[in-house]
Amino acid sequence: MLWIMAASANPGPFAGTWVVADQAQTAKAIETVVEDGAQRFNFAIRPIARGKIRKACALDHTITISGDPGKVTLDYKGDNARVAGGPSDGTLVKIGESDVSYKVSGTTLTVTGKNEDGGKVSVYKVDGEKLSATHTLRSSSLGDPPLSWTVHYKKQ
C-alpha cells in the first residue's frame, strides 16, 4: 500500500516535454509584467530592478518533466536554463539561498520557492496535451500586488 501511495506522487500526466504554445505573444506578455514591476521603483533603481525581475520572470521555452515514484525533476530550457527537482510530496529542499518544494496532486504540480526577500510560486496544470503554468512573484521590494503571469505549453 505504501508503494502505491508513493507511485501516485510521481509526475504522471506531467511526464514529457512541453514547449511554449505561442513564443512571441508569451514573450511580449512577460515583458509587460517585467515593466510593470520595474515601474514600482524610482528612476535611479529601475534599470537594476528591471534586470532582476527579468531574470525571475525568464521564459522557459521548453520544460521536460520526469521523475520516479516520490520525486519530480524539471529540466528548463530557455532564458534561464536549469535543472531542478526534489521530493514530489511538498518536502522543502535547499537550492542555493532558497527553500523550494514540489507538490504533485492529480493534475496540478506546485513549485514553491522562498528566500529572505520573498518568493515565487509556479502552479502547473495539465489538461491532456496542454499545460498552463501560472507564476506569482512576491517580494518585499515589489510590494503588492504580486507580479503574476501565465505561460501556455503544448506537449511535444
N, C-alpha and C positions, 0 to 999 in steps of 0.2 A: 504494500500500500504506500509506503514512504517513497518508493521509486516512482510510482505513478504520479504522486504529487510533485516530485522534483522534475519529472519529464514534462509536466504541464507548464513549467516555468521557462522552457526553452523558447527560442524566438518564433517557433511555429509559423503563423501566417506572415510574419515579417521576413522570414528567411529568403535571401536572394539579393539581387542587385536592383537598385532603384535609381532612375535618372530624372532630373528635373523635367517637368512636362512642357514648360514654356520659359526657356532661359532668358530671353530678352525682357519679357514682362516681369518676371521674378526679380531680375537684377535691378530693374527700374523701381519696383516696389520697395526693395531693400534699401536702395539709395535714398528713397523718400523717408524711410524710418531713420536712417543714419542722420540725415539732415535735420529731421525733427528733434532728435536727441541733441545734436550739436547746437541747435539754436537755443537750447536751455542754458548755455554757458555764455559768459561775456565774450566780447570780440577778441580779447587777448588770448583766452584759453581755448576758444572754439577750434582752431586747427588741431591742437593736441587732442581734444575731446573727440573730434571727428575721426581721427585715426584710431583711437582706442575703441570707439563704438563700431567703426567699420570692421575691425578685427573680430569683435564679439558677434557681429551680425554676418560674418563671412558666409557666402553662399556655398553650400555643399552641392556640387553639380551631380555627384554620384555617391550613393551610400550603399555599401554592401553589409547586410546584417546576417550574422551567423551565430553559432553557439552550440553548446552542449546542454544536456539537462542541468538546469540550475545556473547557467551562465549565458550572457549575451555579449557579442562583440560587434562594434560598429566601425567600419573602415570608410572614412570620409575622404573623398577626392574633390578638390576644388580650391577655393581661395585660401583655405586653412587646412591643408591635408593633414590627417592624423588618424590614429587607430586608438580606440578607447573601448572599455568594457569592464564588466565585473559581474558579480552575482546578480541574477535577474529577480531576486526577491526583495529588492529595496535596501539591501545592506550597504552602508556607506563605505566607500573606498577613497583613499587619499590619492589624488592626481595633482602633482605639483603643490600649489598653495590652496587647492580646492578640495572640498569633500563632495564626492559625486555618488549618486545612487542610480540604479537601473531597475525599473519595476515593470515586468510584463504581466498584464492582466487581460486575458482574452485578446481582443483586437486593439488594445492600447499598450503602448510602451512609453513610459515616462522616464526621462532622464533629468535629474535634478542636480545642479552644481551650485555650491555655495562657497563664498570666500569672505574675507573680512569686510569687503565693500558692498556685497550684495550677492547676486547670483543670476543664473539662467535656468529656466525650466523649458524643456522641449517635450511636447506631447505628440507622439507619432500614432496615427490611427490608420489602420489598414482596412480597405474595402475592396476585396478581390484583387484586381490588378492595379489599384490606385492606393497611394499612401499620401496622407497630408501630415505635415509637420508644423505645429504651431509653437512658436518660440516666444518666450516672455523674458525680457531682460530687466532686472531690478538693480538699482544702485542708489546708495545714499547721495551720491553726487548728482544723479539724474533727477531725483525726486519723483513725484507722482504726476501723472500716471506712468506706469512702467511702459517700456517700448515693447511692442508686440507685432509679429508678422507671421504669415503662413506661407509655406512652400509646398507646392503640389508635385508629386512624383508619379511616375508610371513604372511598372515592372519591366525590366529589360529582358 
